[in-house]
Amino acid sequence: MPQTNLFTNQESLDPSDPYARQRQTFPTLTDDQIARAKPFGSIEDLERGTVVFERGERTVDFFILLQGTIEIYEHRRDGINVFTVHGNHQFTGELDLFNDRQILVGGRMGEDGTVLRINRCNFKKLLSAEPDIGETVMRAFILRRMGLISHKQGSVTLITNKLSADALRIERFLRRNGYPVDIMECTSEDCAELMEKYELAEESLPAVVIHLGERVVSKPSNYQLAECLGLVEEIEPDHVYDVAIVGAGPAGLSAAVYAASEGLSTLLLEQEAPGGQAGTSSKIENYLGFPTGISGQALAGRAQIQAQKFGAKIALPHGVTDIVRENGKAYTLSLCDQQKITAKCVVVTTGATYRTLGIEDDRRFDNAGVYYAATAMEAGLCENSDVIVVGGGNSAGQAAVFLSGHARHVHILVRGPGLGATMSDYLVGRINSSEKITLHTQTQITRLDGERHLETVTWHDSKNDKSETHPIRHVFLMIGAMPNTDWLQNCVQLDDKGFVCTGLQIADNEAWELARSPMMLETSAPGIFAAGDVRSGSIKRVASGVGEGSMSISQVHQYLADY
């Protein structure tokens, strides 16, 4: 029986929809591929209705249909919905087969049949041993997750007031972690019924409804939400990792890919979502190999999958509070939730935190009119409105160009006399040629006003010594960042701005204890390395972060050789 997508079985399917690419999203394996896969699993006869996996389970098996069908279903607020049926020589699964998180959907036999069941360990061996099968599976898994997200399948429902800063934080956390979410405004009729069902008052919003088990969580923190959704993976407390990487920006993801692919036991710790600051960029156009550009979130998502494919464990949301060296060898890292992990080496890739305006009460409107990222989610909030972008670097330029396709008009505010010294020429050219973007030089915001949401912005033009107040409800801050190194104060040497010193910068440090000189990316603590934006003297670009992340692993190998 051929695969059928019941949820999107329409002639007018959007060509960009992953479900329109049936042969790639739901491929059929050849007889030869099936024969090569059989040694990795066991053949089982299953009756109709047998549940082969259920939403909320972890480390489920991989199934290839030899005969019969498997129905893939989701739990919705109106009951169970079957949206895909796998047929002969097709296979189950999506990206969560590369990690230990709770899966998003269930699967059951649609009719009596025969399956090839492959456990998680042998599944990874299969992908490594049979590259053509691995490529087919990887492409299908990526497209399937994209399909789940775009069609809100296997999703949770976020009940919100659109002006809620908490709601934006929750939505951003879910979307950046690739979790399907259905947004419901509390003013809609369907939402009123749902709020009545779960006895939710407006003051308890935002709330997340998890349809499996009829669970509701009100105003959860990111960590609480991650626990409820099974995004938090168990970290083995007694395992000694070869390398622990702290921070999943471009440098951290690159380090994880290279460490895991080269056989190192790898743990990547991230406090929010993979991608770092780059993950919030709407479009990166000067990254090698992507001539039409790629969003930061898409780039980070691919890198995350790549690292997991090679066996890296990505643990989130976990922040590190302290590092202590035990017995002159391994390092113990203390996490925010009181857990401790041990690693022979540490790579610090924590990047930087966004700078604020530095005016009175400047954090009051965070996520309620003031944003530090310009993605499709934020752009949707400011359709046909005037917006402000503050900053003169590439991130600000990319944000302004992207937002000009959604907003009525974009105002760029910079303190300096122009953009030429701080922004790539291709972006300056686009800004200058756009009728929807106005550049205000030697201008800065002096006041933000509003009640629950930003309502007006006052800026001062120092050229003309003139202040103006405008009814603008959306401000995007792209004014640089400060290094995330507070947790490293007593562990490694920092420069006067708080960035991590490495290599020759610490060669004369009295605390250095080895006969050899520190390697280029090694800190004042032997075996702790730094890469990317957090490193003193680094070039603040995605490409350089990726390069330093990969380079750090070659130096990790050198350190481990003498361990």
C-alpha positions as CSV (number, residue, x, y, z in Angstrom):
1,M,0.0,0.0,0.0
2,P,1.5,3.4,-0.9
3,Q,2.0,6.0,1.8
4,T,-0.8,8.5,2.2
5,N,-0.8,11.8,4.0
6,L,-4.4,12.1,5.3
7,F,-3.9,15.5,6.8
8,T,-2.7,17.3,3.7
9,N,-4.2,15.3,0.8
10,Q,-5.0,18.3,-1.3
11,E,-4.3,19.1,-4.9
12,S,-3.4,22.7,-3.9
13,L,-0.6,21.7,-1.6
14,D,2.0,24.4,-1.3
15,P,5.1,23.4,-3.3
16,S,7.3,24.5,-0.4
17,D,5.5,22.2,2.0
18,P,7.6,19.2,3.0
19,Y,4.6,17.0,2.4
20,A,4.6,18.0,-1.2
21,R,7.9,16.2,-1.5
22,Q,6.4,12.8,-1.0
23,R,9.3,10.7,-2.4
24,Q,11.8,12.4,-0.1
25,T,9.6,12.9,3.0
26,F,8.1,9.4,2.8
27,P,10.6,7.4,0.7
28,T,10.3,3.7,-0.2
29,L,13.4,1.6,0.3
30,T,14.6,-0.7,-2.5
31,D,14.7,-4.5,-2.1
32,D,18.5,-4.3,-2.0
33,Q,18.3,-1.7,0.8
34,I,15.9,-3.8,2.8
35,A,18.2,-6.8,2.4
36,R,21.2,-4.8,3.7
37,A,19.1,-3.5,6.6
38,K,17.8,-6.9,7.8
39,P,21.1,-8.0,9.7
40,F,20.6,-4.9,12.0
41,G,17.2,-5.9,13.3
42,S,14.6,-8.6,13.9
43,I,11.5,-9.5,11.9
44,E,8.2,-9.5,13.8
45,D,4.6,-10.3,12.8
46,L,2.2,-7.8,14.4
47,E,-1.6,-7.7,14.5
48,R,-3.7,-4.7,13.5
49,G,-4.0,-2.2,16.3
50,T,-0.7,-3.1,17.9
51,V,0.9,0.2,19.2
52,V,4.6,0.2,18.2
53,F,5.3,3.5,19.9
54,E,3.4,6.2,21.7
55,R,3.9,9.9,22.2
56,G,5.9,10.6,25.3
57,E,8.2,7.5,25.0
58,R,11.9,7.8,24.8
59,T,14.5,5.8,22.7
60,V,11.9,4.1,20.6
61,D,12.9,1.6,17.9
62,F,13.1,2.2,14.1
63,F,10.6,0.2,12.0
64,I,10.7,-0.8,8.3
65,L,7.4,-2.1,6.9
66,L,7.9,-5.4,5.1
67,Q,4.1,-6.0,4.8
68,G,1.1,-4.1,6.0
69,T,0.8,-0.5,7.2
70,I,1.6,1.6,10.2
71,E,-0.7,4.6,11.1
72,I,1.0,7.7,12.5
73,Y,-1.3,9.6,14.8
74,E,-1.2,12.7,17.0
75,H,-3.1,13.7,20.2
76,R,-5.2,16.8,19.6
77,R,-7.6,18.6,21.7
78,D,-10.5,16.9,19.9
79,G,-9.0,13.4,20.1
80,I,-6.6,11.2,18.2
81,N,-5.9,12.1,14.5
82,V,-4.2,9.8,12.0
83,F,-2.3,12.0,9.6
84,T,0.1,9.6,7.8
85,V,0.1,5.9,6.9
86,H,3.4,4.2,6.1
87,G,3.2,1.3,3.6
88,N,5.5,-1.5,2.3
89,H,9.2,-0.7,2.4
90,Q,8.6,2.6,4.1
91,F,10.0,3.4,7.6
92,T,8.9,5.2,10.8
93,G,10.6,8.0,12.8
94,E,11.8,11.6,12.7
95,L,14.5,13.6,14.3
96,D,13.9,12.4,17.9
97,L,15.4,9.1,16.9
98,F,18.7,10.9,17.2
99,N,18.2,11.8,20.8
100,D,16.6,10.6,24.0
101,R,13.8,13.2,24.1
102,Q,10.1,12.2,24.3
103,I,8.7,11.6,20.8
104,L,5.9,13.7,19.4
105,V,3.6,11.2,17.8
106,G,2.3,7.6,18.1
107,G,2.3,4.7,15.7
108,R,0.1,1.6,15.4
109,M,-0.4,-1.2,12.9
110,G,-3.2,-0.2,10.5
111,E,-3.5,-3.8,9.4
112,D,-1.9,-7.2,10.2
113,G,1.7,-7.0,8.9
114,T,5.4,-7.7,9.2
115,V,8.0,-5.3,10.4
116,L,11.8,-5.1,10.6
117,R,12.4,-3.7,14.1
118,I,15.8,-2.1,14.7
119,N,16.8,-0.9,18.2
120,R,18.4,2.5,18.7
121,C,22.0,1.2,18.9
122,N,21.7,-0.8,15.7
123,F,19.9,2.0,14.0
124,K,22.9,4.2,14.4
125,K,25.2,1.4,13.2
126,L,22.9,1.0,10.1
127,L,23.2,4.6,9.1
128,S,27.0,4.5,9.5
129,A,27.4,1.2,7.7
130,E,25.0,1.9,4.8
131,P,25.5,5.6,3.7
132,D,22.8,5.6,1.0
133,I,20.2,4.4,3.6
134,G,21.6,6.9,6.1
135,E,21.2,9.8,3.6
136,T,17.6,8.7,2.7
137,V,16.6,8.5,6.4
138,M,18.3,11.7,7.4
139,R,16.6,13.7,4.6
140,A,13.2,12.2,5.4
141,F,13.6,12.9,9.1
142,I,14.4,16.6,8.6
143,L,11.5,17.0,6.2
144,R,9.1,15.2,8.5
145,R,10.0,17.5,11.4
146,M,9.5,20.5,9.2
147,G,6.1,19.1,8.2
148,L,5.1,18.6,11.9
149,I,6.0,22.2,12.6
150,S,4.3,23.7,9.6
151,H,1.1,21.7,10.1
152,K,1.2,21.9,13.9
153,Q,1.1,18.1,14.2
154,G,2.2,16.6,17.5
155,S,2.0,20.1,18.9
156,V,1.1,21.7,22.1
157,T,-1.4,24.6,22.4
158,L,-0.1,27.9,23.7
159,I,-3.1,30.0,25.0
160,T,-2.0,33.6,25.1
161,N,-2.7,37.2,25.1
162,K,-0.7,38.6,22.1
163,L,0.8,41.3,24.2
164,S,2.3,38.9,26.7
165,A,6.1,39.0,27.1
166,D,5.9,35.5,28.7
167,A,4.0,34.2,25.8
168,L,6.6,35.4,23.3
169,R,9.4,33.9,25.5
170,I,7.6,30.5,25.5
171,E,6.8,30.6,21.8
172,R,10.5,31.5,21.0
173,F,11.7,28.7,23.2
174,L,9.5,26.1,21.5
175,R,10.2,27.3,17.9
176,R,14.0,27.6,18.4
177,N,14.0,24.1,19.7
178,G,12.0,22.8,16.8
179,Y,8.9,21.9,18.8
180,P,5.5,22.2,17.0
181,V,3.2,24.8,18.6
182,D,-0.4,25.9,18.0
183,I,-1.0,29.5,19.1
184,M,-4.5,30.4,20.3
185,E,-5.5,34.0,21.3
186,C,-7.6,34.1,24.4
187,T,-10.2,36.2,22.6
188,S,-11.2,33.5,20.1
189,E,-14.3,31.4,20.6
190,D,-12.4,28.0,20.5
191,C,-10.0,29.4,23.1
192,A,-12.8,30.4,25.4
193,E,-14.1,26.8,25.3
194,L,-10.6,25.4,26.0
195,M,-10.1,27.8,28.9
196,E,-13.5,26.8,30.4
197,K,-12.6,23.1,30.0
198,Y,-9.3,23.6,31.9
199,E,-10.7,26.2,34.3
200,L,-8.1,28.8,33.2
201,A,-8.5,32.4,34.1
202,E,-7.0,35.2,32.0
203,E,-4.5,36.1,34.7
204,S,-3.1,32.5,34.5
205,L,-2.1,33.0,30.9
206,P,0.0,32.2,29.0
207,A,-0.7,28.5,29.5
208,V,0.5,25.5,27.6
209,V,-1.9,22.6,27.0
210,I,-0.3,19.2,26.5
211,H,-3.0,17.1,24.9
212,L,-1.5,13.7,25.9
213,G,-2.8,13.2,29.4
214,E,-4.7,16.5,29.3
215,R,-2.0,18.4,31.2
216,V,-1.9,22.2,31.5
217,V,1.1,24.3,32.7
218,S,0.6,28.0,33.5
219,K,3.3,30.5,33.0
220,P,6.1,27.9,33.0
221,S,9.8,28.8,33.0
222,N,11.8,27.4,30.1
223,Y,13.2,24.6,32.2
224,Q,9.8,23.7,33.6
225,L,8.3,23.6,30.1
226,A,11.3,21.5,28.9
227,E,10.7,19.0,31.7
228,C,7.0,18.7,30.9
229,L,7.6,18.1,27.2
230,G,10.4,15.7,27.7
231,L,13.1,17.9,26.2
232,V,15.4,17.4,29.2
233,E,17.5,14.3,28.7
234,E,19.1,12.4,31.5
235,I,22.8,13.0,32.0
236,E,24.7,10.0,33.3
237,P,26.2,11.3,36.6
238,D,29.0,8.8,36.8
239,H,30.1,9.0,33.1
240,V,33.4,10.9,32.4
241,Y,33.0,12.6,29.1
242,D,36.1,13.2,26.9
243,V,34.8,16.7,26.2
244,A,32.1,18.9,27.6
245,I,31.1,21.9,25.4
246,V,29.4,24.8,27.1
247,G,27.2,26.8,24.7
248,A,25.5,25.7,21.5
249,G,26.2,28.7,19.2
250,P,28.0,28.1,15.9
251,A,31.3,27.5,17.7
252,G,29.8,25.0,20.1
253,L,27.8,23.1,17.5
254,S,30.9,22.9,15.3
255,A,33.0,21.6,18.2
256,A,30.3,19.0,18.9
257,V,30.1,17.8,15.3
258,Y,33.9,17.4,15.0
259,A,34.3,15.9,18.5
260,A,31.6,13.3,18.1
261,S,32.5,12.4,14.5
262,E,36.1,11.7,15.7
263,G,35.0,9.3,18.3
264,L,35.1,11.5,21.5
265,S,32.5,11.1,24.1
266,T,30.8,14.4,23.7
267,L,28.3,16.4,25.8
268,L,27.0,19.8,24.6
269,L,25.3,21.9,27.3
270,E,22.9,24.7,26.2
271,Q,20.8,27.0,28.4
272,E,18.1,27.9,25.9
273,A,18.3,26.6,22.3
274,P,20.9,25.8,19.7
275,G,22.2,28.6,17.6
276,G,23.2,31.3,20.0
277,Q,22.9,34.9,18.7
278,A,23.3,33.5,15.1
279,G,20.2,31.4,15.6
280,T,18.1,34.5,15.8
281,S,19.3,35.9,12.5
282,S,16.6,35.9,9.8
283,K,19.1,35.4,7.0
284,I,22.8,34.9,6.8
285,E,24.0,35.7,3.3
286,N,27.7,35.7,3.6
287,Y,28.2,32.2,5.0
288,L,30.3,29.9,2.8
289,G,28.2,27.5,0.7
290,F,24.8,29.2,0.9
291,P,24.7,31.7,-2.0
292,T,21.0,32.4,-1.5
293,G,21.4,32.7,2.3
294,I,20.2,30.6,5.2
295,S,18.4,31.6,8.4
296,G,20.4,31.2,11.6
297,Q,17.8,28.8,13.0
298,A,18.0,26.6,10.0
299,L,21.8,26.5,10.1
300,A,21.8,25.7,13.8
301,G,19.1,23.0,13.3
302,R,21.1,21.2,10.7
303,A,24.3,21.4,12.8
304,Q,22.4,20.0,15.8
305,I,21.2,17.1,13.8
306,Q,24.7,16.5,12.4
307,A,26.2,16.4,15.9
308,Q,23.5,14.0,17.2
309,K,23.9,11.8,14.2
310,F,27.6,11.2,15.2
311,G,26.6,10.5,18.8
312,A,26.9,13.9,20.6
313,K,24.6,14.3,23.5
314,I,22.9,17.7,23.5
315,A,21.5,18.6,26.9
316,L,19.2,21.5,27.4
317,P,18.2,23.8,29.0
318,H,21.3,23.5,31.2
319,G,23.4,26.4,32.4
320,V,26.8,25.9,34.0
321,T,27.5,27.7,37.3
322,D,31.0,26.6,38.1
323,I,34.0,24.5,37.0
324,V,36.3,22.8,39.5
325,R,39.4,20.6,38.7
326,E,39.4,17.3,40.5
327,N,42.7,15.5,41.4
328,G,44.7,17.6,38.9
329,K,42.9,15.9,36.0
330,A,39.2,15.9,35.1
331,Y,36.9,18.9,35.5
332,T,33.6,18.8,37.4
333,L,30.9,21.2,36.0
334,S,28.1,22.3,38.3
335,L,24.8,22.9,36.5
336,C,21.9,25.2,37.4
337,D,19.7,22.3,38.5
338,Q,22.3,21.1,41.0
339,Q,23.5,18.3,38.8
340,K,27.3,17.7,38.3
341,I,29.0,16.2,35.3
342,T,32.7,15.3,34.8
343,A,34.8,15.8,31.7
344,K,38.5,15.5,30.8
345,C,38.3,18.6,28.7
346,V,36.0,21.6,28.4
347,V,35.4,23.9,25.5
348,V,33.8,27.2,26.4
349,T,31.6,28.6,23.6
350,T,29.1,30.6,25.6
351,G,29.2,33.6,23.3
352,A,27.7,36.8,24.5
353,T,24.6,38.5,25.9
354,Y,22.7,41.2,24.1
355,R,23.4,44.8,25.2
356,T,20.5,46.9,26.2
357,L,19.9,50.6,25.6
358,G,21.3,51.7,29.0
359,I,18.3,54.0,29.7
360,E,16.0,54.0,32.7
361,D,13.7,51.0,32.9
362,D,15.1,49.6,29.6
363,R,14.2,46.0,30.3
364,R,10.5,46.7,31.1
365,F,9.4,46.0,27.5
366,D,11.5,43.0,26.8
367,N,9.4,40.8,24.5
368,A,6.6,43.3,24.7
369,G,7.8,45.7,22.1
370,V,11.6,45.4,22.6
371,Y,13.3,42.5,20.8
372,Y,16.8,41.2,20.4
373,A,16.1,39.0,17.4
374,A,14.3,39.6,14.1
375,T,12.9,36.3,12.9
376,A,9.6,35.4,11.3
377,M,8.0,35.2,14.7
378,E,8.8,38.8,15.6
379,A,8.1,40.0,12.1
380,G,4.6,38.6,12.3
381,L,4.0,40.9,15.3
382,C,4.8,44.1,13.4
383,E,3.0,43.7,10.1
384,N,2.2,47.1,8.5
385,S,3.7,48.9,11.5
386,D,6.6,51.3,11.8
387,V,9.6,49.7,13.5
388,I,13.0,50.8,14.8
389,V,16.3,48.8,14.4
390,V,19.1,50.1,16.7
391,G,22.6,49.2,15.6
392,G,25.1,49.6,12.7
393,G,26.5,46.1,12.4
394,N,25.6,43.2,10.1
395,S,23.0,41.8,12.4
396,A,21.2,45.2,12.4
397,G,21.4,45.4,8.6
398,Q,20.1,41.9,8.1
399,A,17.2,42.6,10.5
400,A,16.3,45.9,8.7
401,V,16.3,44.3,5.3
402,F,14.2,41.4,6.5
403,L,11.7,43.5,8.5
404,S,11.2,45.9,5.5
405,G,9.3,43.0,3.9
406,H,6.8,43.0,6.7
407,A,6.7,46.4,8.4
408,R,5.3,49.6,6.9
409,H,8.6,51.4,7.4
410,V,11.9,50.6,9.2
411,H,14.0,53.3,10.9
412,I,17.6,52.5,11.6
413,L,19.2,54.5,14.5
414,V,22.9,54.6,14.9
415,R,25.1,56.8,17.1
416,G,27.8,57.2,14.5
417,P,28.0,59.2,11.2
418,G,27.1,56.2,8.9
419,L,27.2,52.5,8.3
420,G,30.3,52.0,6.0
421,A,32.7,51.3,8.8
422,T,30.6,48.7,10.6
423,M,28.4,47.0,8.1
424,S,29.1,44.8,5.0
425,D,28.8,46.7,1.7
426,Y,26.1,44.5,0.3
427,L,23.8,45.3,3.2
428,V,24.6,49.0,3.0
429,G,23.6,49.0,-0.6
430,R,20.3,47.3,0.0
431,I,19.5,49.7,2.8
432,N,20.3,52.8,0.7
433,S,18.2,51.5,-2.2
434,S,15.1,50.6,-0.1
435,E,12.3,53.2,0.0
436,K,11.0,51.4,3.2
437,I,14.2,52.0,5.2
438,T,15.4,55.3,6.6
439,L,18.8,55.7,8.3
440,H,19.0,58.2,11.2
441,T,22.7,58.9,12.0
442,Q,24.0,60.3,15.3
443,T,20.6,59.4,16.8
444,Q,19.8,57.4,19.9
445,I,16.7,56.4,21.9
446,T,16.2,58.3,25.1
447,R,12.9,57.1,26.4
448,L,10.4,54.2,26.0
449,D,6.8,54.5,27.2
450,G,3.7,52.4,27.5
451,E,1.7,50.3,29.9
452,R,1.8,46.6,29.3
453,H,3.3,47.0,25.8
454,L,5.6,49.6,24.3
455,E,3.5,52.4,22.8
456,T,5.9,55.4,22.1
457,V,9.6,55.9,21.5
458,T,11.5,59.1,22.0
459,W,14.8,59.6,20.2
460,H,17.4,62.4,20.1
461,D,19.2,63.6,17.0
462,S,22.5,65.0,18.2
463,K,23.3,66.6,14.8
464,N,20.3,69.0,15.2
465,D,20.0,68.7,19.0
466,K,16.4,67.7,18.5
467,S,14.2,65.1,20.3
468,E,11.1,63.5,18.7
469,T,8.5,61.1,20.1
470,H,6.8,58.6,17.7
471,P,3.9,56.1,18.2
472,I,6.2,53.1,17.5
473,R,5.4,49.8,19.2
474,H,8.4,47.6,18.0
475,V,12.1,48.2,18.6
476,F,14.8,45.8,17.6
477,L,18.1,46.1,19.5
478,M,21.2,45.0,17.6
479,I,23.9,46.9,19.5
480,G,26.4,44.2,20.3
481,A,26.9,42.0,23.3
482,M,28.8,41.3,26.5
483,P,30.6,38.0,27.0
484,N,28.8,35.3,29.0
485,T,31.7,34.7,31.4
486,D,30.4,35.5,34.9
487,W,30.5,31.8,35.7
488,L,34.2,31.7,34.8
489,Q,35.5,34.5,37.0
490,N,37.5,32.3,39.3
491,C,38.5,29.6,36.8
492,V,40.3,31.2,33.8
493,Q,42.0,34.4,32.9
494,L,39.7,37.1,31.3
495,D,40.6,40.3,29.6
496,D,39.5,43.7,30.8
497,K,36.2,43.4,29.0
498,G,35.5,39.9,30.3
499,F,36.4,37.9,27.3
500,V,38.4,34.7,27.7
501,C,42.2,34.9,27.2
502,T,43.8,32.1,25.2
503,G,47.1,31.1,23.7
504,L,49.8,33.8,23.7
505,Q,47.6,36.1,25.7
506,I,48.2,33.9,28.8
507,A,51.7,32.7,28.0
508,D,53.2,34.7,30.9
509,N,50.5,33.9,33.4
510,E,52.0,32.7,36.6
511,A,49.2,30.2,37.1
512,W,50.2,28.2,34.1
513,E,51.5,24.9,35.4
514,L,52.8,23.0,32.4
515,A,56.2,22.9,30.8
516,R,54.7,23.5,27.3
517,S,53.1,26.7,26.2
518,P,49.3,26.9,26.0
519,M,47.8,26.0,22.7
520,M,46.2,28.7,20.5
521,L,42.7,28.2,21.9
522,E,43.7,26.9,25.4
523,T,42.9,29.1,28.4
524,S,45.0,29.6,31.5
525,A,43.5,26.3,32.9
526,P,45.1,23.4,30.9
527,G,42.4,21.4,29.2
528,I,39.9,24.2,29.1
529,F,39.6,25.8,25.6
530,A,37.6,28.8,24.4
531,A,36.2,29.3,20.9
532,G,33.9,31.8,19.1
533,D,32.6,35.2,20.3
534,V,33.5,34.5,24.0
535,R,37.2,34.4,23.2
536,S,39.3,37.5,23.5
537,G,40.4,38.8,20.1
538,S,38.0,36.6,18.1
539,I,36.3,37.8,14.9
540,K,32.6,38.0,15.7
541,R,31.4,36.2,12.6
542,V,29.5,32.8,12.2
543,A,32.2,31.4,9.9
544,S,35.1,32.2,12.3
545,G,33.1,30.7,15.2
546,V,32.6,27.5,13.2
547,G,36.3,27.4,12.3
548,E,37.4,28.0,15.9
549,G,35.0,25.3,17.1
550,S,36.5,22.7,14.8
551,M,40.0,23.9,15.6
552,S,39.4,23.5,19.3
553,I,38.8,19.8,18.9
554,S,42.2,19.2,17.2
555,Q,43.7,20.8,20.3
556,V,41.5,18.7,22.6
557,H,43.0,15.6,20.9
558,Q,46.5,16.9,21.6
559,Y,45.7,17.5,25.2
560,L,44.1,14.0,25.6
561,A,47.1,12.4,24.1
562,D,49.0,13.3,27.2
563,Y,46.1,12.8,29.6
